Amino acid sequence: MNGGKLAQAPLLFPCNPDKLYSCDGENLIHHLRVTIPQVTQQRKTKMIKTAFAAAAAAVAFAAPGAALAGPYVNVEANSGFTGSDYTGTTTDAHVGYAGSTGAVSYGIQAGPSFVVTDGGDSDTVLSGKVYGSVAATESLDVYGELSFAGGIDGADNGYGTKVGVTWSF
């Protein structure tokens, strides 16, 4: 700074007929004065959240036939009820890998499950699953899943299976 005034920077771009910046470089100088320390932690967090939201939107609106393969993180909370009586919540924090080859898609995921019962007792166990599906026809998919969860307080491990079909029309 020179006596409270900025020195004139040389123009990096020709004059913009849409007036997005002035021909004297005033707006360009203004833009170049923004520095990293001026970005607050709150603003940085907001920018990161916006980037994640944009990435999620891009995946959600990708072409239906687009295949995405690779690692992922899945955080999921499952709550249980017996009638209207709340029994507890299990929150999974899994890391996994999904892929596809031709008409077959597959995946595997595992990680901790945080189990909290209605009484407030909590425990952490290992859980995970492997899954896959096959496009039997253009409108019919057959899928399956094998899951496991560690036992709480010395109980036996739990296992589950899921098999089904999805008909799209």
N, C-alpha and C positions, 0 to 999 in steps of 0.2 A: 504494500500500500504506500501511496505517495501523498502525504498531506490529506489523508482521508479519501483520496480518489484512487481508483484502480488505473493501472497503466493500460493503454490501448493495446489489445492483443491483435496480431495480424489475423485476417480472415482465413479460415480454413476451407470455407465453402463459398461459392458465388452467391450473389443476392438471390433470395428466395422470392419468387413472384407471389407466393401464397402468404408471405409475411409471417412465417413460422419463427423467424429470427430477423432482426433488423440488419440492414446492410452495413451499419457501422460496427457491428459485432457486439452490441450492448447485451443482448440476450445470450449470446454465446459466452461472453465473459461471465455473466451471471451463472450460467450452467456450470462452467468450469470451476467456480468457487466452491462447489459442494465437495466436501472431503469426507473420507471414511469416518473420522471421529465425530462428525456431525450426525451420523446415523445412530440413533439411540438403540439400546437393547430392545425396548418395546417395539420400535419400528422394525428392527431386524427380525424379531419374532413374527410380526405381522407379515413381513415379506416372505418368510419361510412358509407360514401357513397358507399364504396366497399361492405360492409355488406348488405346494402339495395339493391344494384344491384344484389348481389348473391341471396338474398331472392326472388326478383322479377323474376329472371331467373329460380329459382327452381319452383315457382308457374307456370310460363309460360310453362315449359317443363314437368309439372306433367302429369300423365296419364290422357287422356281425360275424363275418367269416375270419376276422383277423385273429391270429393265434399269438398269444403272448406266453413266452416260456422264460423261466428263470426263478430266482429266489424271491420270496415275499415274506411279509410279516402279517399275522392275523391275530388280532385281539378281539375276543368275543366273550360276552357275559351271558350265561344261561341261568335263569331263575326258575325255581320249582314251586309248585303249589299243589296242595291236596284240597280239592274243593276251593274254598276261599282262604285257606290257611297257608301262609307263606312258609316254605320249609328251608330255603337257603339259595345262595347264588354261587356259581362256579365261574371264575373268570380265567380263560385260557390266554396265555401270551406265547403264541407259537411262531416259530420260524419254519418256513417250508420251501419247497421247490415244486413247480408245476411245469408241465410241458405237453406237447402233443406230437403225434406222428401219424399223418394221414387221418383216418377216421377215429383214432384212439387218442384220448386225452388222459392224463394221469397226474398224480401229485402225492407228496408226502409232507407231513408237518409234525412237529413235536415241540414241547417246551413245558414250562411250569403251568400248573393249574392251581389257582388260589381258591380254596373252598371255604366258604363262610356259611355256617348254619344259622338258623333262626335265633338260636340262643346266643349267638355272638362268637361261638368257638370257631377257630380258623385253623387251617392246615394248608401246606403246599405239597403237591404231589406232581409227578411226571405224567404227562399224557400226550397222546398223539394219534395220528391216523394215516392210513394210506387209502387212496381212492382212485377211481378211474371210471371212464365211460367210453362207450363205443357207439358211433353213429351207425345203427343197424340199417336205416334207410334215410332218405332226405328229411323225413319228419319224425323219426322215431329214434330215441337214444336209450340205451340200456346202461345203468350205472350201478356201482357198488362201492362199499366202504367197509374197512375193518379198523376199529378204534380200540384204544386201551387207556386206562387210567390207573395209576398206582393206588394201592389201598391205604386207608387212613387208620392210624393207630394199630398197625400190624394186621389189618384185614387183608384178605386176598385181593389181588389186582382185579379190576373189572375190565371186561371185554364187550365189544358190541359189533354188530354187523348191520349193514343197510344195503338193500338191493331194491331196485325199482326201474321203472321205465318213464320216459317223458315223451309225450306226443305233442308236437307243435303243429298248429294249423293256422 
